[in-house]
Amino acid sequence: MSTQRVALVTGAGMGIGKAIAERLASDGFAIAVNDVNESVAKATASALEESGTPAMAVPADVGNREQVFAIVGAVVEKFGRLDVMVNNAGIVQVDPILSITEADFDKLFAINVKGTLWCAQAAAQQMMTQGGGKIINAGSVASFLGNPLLGTYGASKFCVRGLTHVMAREFADHGITVNAYCPGIVDTGMWETIDGRASEVMGTPRGTLLEKARDMITLKRLEQPEDVAKLVSFLASSDADYITGQCMMVDGGIVMN
Ligand SMILES: NC(=O)c1ccc[n+]([C@@H]2O[C@H](COP(=O)([O-])OP(=O)(O)OC[C@H]3O[C@@H](n4cnc5c(N)ncnc54)[C@H](O)[C@@H]3O)[C@@H](O)[C@H]2O)c1
C-alpha cells in the first residue's frame, strides 16, 4: 500500500472545494476531485496533476448513494487508501418559509444532508479497514444561526452539525475523527446566487444583502475560499488528532461561541 496520504474532496470543481483540494495537494496529499459537473472536476484534477500532485477526477452526484460508494471504490483502487474525506459539496436555496415546496426541500436535503451521510458511510467503511482516518464536513454559520430566506439551507446545515456529533461518537473506536468547518460569507458562486435571488425576493437592488451581511463580519472583509482551506488543512493534519465532534467557525467573527 502506498504511503502517500489520500484525500477525496467533494464539490471540488469550484469555490471552496477547489481551494481545499489545492491546499491539501500542497500539504502533500494525493487528491481525488469530485464534482457533479464533470468538466470542472476534470479541470481541477488536471491542474493538480500538472503541478505534480497525483490526482484523479471522480465525477458523481453526492446525493446518489450508489455513485458515492462507486467513487470511493475507484479512489481506493487507484491510490490504495483513503485518509481524509472532505464532504464539501452543497447547494443553496433562497425562499421565504411560506414559499418552500416539497420538491425544493427534497432536492436540497438530497445533496446537503444525504450527500454528507452517504459520503461519510462510504469513507468510514474504507477507513475502518485501515485503522482510522478523518472525515471533515461542510457546516456553516447557518449551522448555528437561522437566517431569513435560508430555511431549507439552514435546516440542512443544522443537520450537518448533528450528523458530525453522532458520527464522531460512533466512529471514535475505529480511529476516525469527524469535524466540520463553518464558513461565513465566502466570495464564491454560492454567494452570488444568494445575493441575486434575495434581491429578486425582496425587490431590492443587487448587492443589498451582501452589504448587510458584510456588516456582521467582525474582521470587515469578505471571506476567501483559501481562508476556509487553511482550517481544513489543519483538521486534516495529525495536529488535529485529538479533536473530534467539533463544528469550528471560520467566519471572520460572525458567530462567537
Ligand atoms: N459560500 C459561502 O458563503 C458558504 C458559507 C458557509 C458554508 N458554505 C458551504 O461550503 C460548501 C461549498 O460552497 P461554495 O461556496 O464553494 O459553493 P459553490 O456553489 O461555489 O461550489 C459548489 C460546488 O459543488 C458542486 N456540487 C453541487 N451539487 C453537487 C452534487 N450533488 N454532487 C457533487 N458536487 C456538487 C458544484 O458543481 C460546485 O462545483 C457548501 O457545502 C456550502 O454550503 C459556503
The ligand as a Gaussian input file, in Angstrom:
#p B3LYP/6-31G(d) Opt

LIG

0 1
 N      -20.072000      30.404000       0.045000
 C      -20.380000      30.560000       1.301000
 O      -20.532000      31.704000       1.764000
 C      -20.510000      29.387000       2.242000
 C      -20.669000      29.661000       3.613000
 C      -20.815000      28.589000       4.501000
 C      -20.776000      27.279000       4.021000
 N      -20.613000      27.049000       2.692000
 C      -20.617000      25.645000       2.268000
 O      -19.374000      25.322000       1.629000
 C      -19.585000      24.331000       0.607000
 C      -19.024000      24.849000      -0.711000
 O      -19.666000      26.078000      -1.041000
 P      -19.185000      27.037000      -2.238000
 O      -19.469000      28.416000      -1.805000
 O      -17.824000      26.653000      -2.682000
 O      -20.272000      26.620000      -3.354000
 P      -20.166000      26.740000      -4.965000
 O      -21.574000      26.741000      -5.424000
 O      -19.253000      27.851000      -5.346000
 O      -19.458000      25.366000      -5.359000
 C      -20.076000      24.137000      -5.028000
 C      -19.541000      23.023000      -5.906000
 O      -20.256000      21.829000      -5.542000
 C      -20.683000      21.172000      -6.737000
 N      -21.895000      20.397000      -6.471000
 C      -23.177000      20.843000      -6.355000
 N      -24.018000      19.823000      -6.182000
 C      -23.267000      18.690000      -6.172000
 C      -23.569000      17.319000      -6.045000
 N      -24.840000      16.886000      -5.927000
 N      -22.542000      16.421000      -6.078000
 C      -21.262000      16.839000      -6.237000
 N      -20.925000      18.134000      -6.392000
 C      -21.913000      19.054000      -6.351000
 C      -20.924000      22.297000      -7.736000
 O      -20.916000      21.831000      -9.079000
 C      -19.783000      23.263000      -7.403000
 O      -18.609000      22.968000      -8.132000
 C      -21.102000      24.077000       0.590000
 O      -21.403000      22.951000       1.369000
 C      -21.670000      25.327000       1.233000
 O      -22.930000      25.102000       1.800000
 C      -20.475000      28.064000       1.783000

